[in-house]
Amino acid sequence: MLKYNTFQDIIFDLDTALNIKGFSGPYIQYTHARTASIIEKSSVTGINDPVFHPTIEDKEREVLRCLYRFPEIVERATVSFAPNLICNYLFELCQHYNHLYNDLPILNAPEEEQREFRIALTLGVKQILKSGLFLLGINAPDRM
């Protein structure tokens, strides 16, 4: 329900609201659970040193660009009293991350630098999803 603009007519459809593959809360929660699973499998507890990977793939770049915009989106949503801006942003972030996940190996990346970079990127996505869901009053489960 938060994805709608306050000046928009709302037509509620239960199937759409609970769809794990569409623009819905469960889709964002599922992506958060996916990132948690990847991090758990990687045995990484956190990234202390900056991770540098000289050749960034386009899908990695899109996720980075999206992560960078989070503070701006939160500020705009706060000033405008528009939680739908955060919903739209989180959905976009999930789409970019899931494209990366489907097309590029994370834990089995061919080079160690790629693996470390993608795990660091996954940690960033997880944190932003958790923060964004918290701001919306939605639970961010580690398993689904």
Buried (B, 14 or more C-beta within 10 A) or exposed (E): EBBBEEEEEEEEEEEEBEBEEEBBBBBBBBBBBBBBBBBEEBEBEEBEEEBEBEEBBEBBEBBEEBBEBBEEBBEBBEEEEBBBBBBBBBBBBBBBBBBBBEEBEBEEBEEEBBBBBBBBBBBBBBBBBBBBBEBBEBEBEEEE
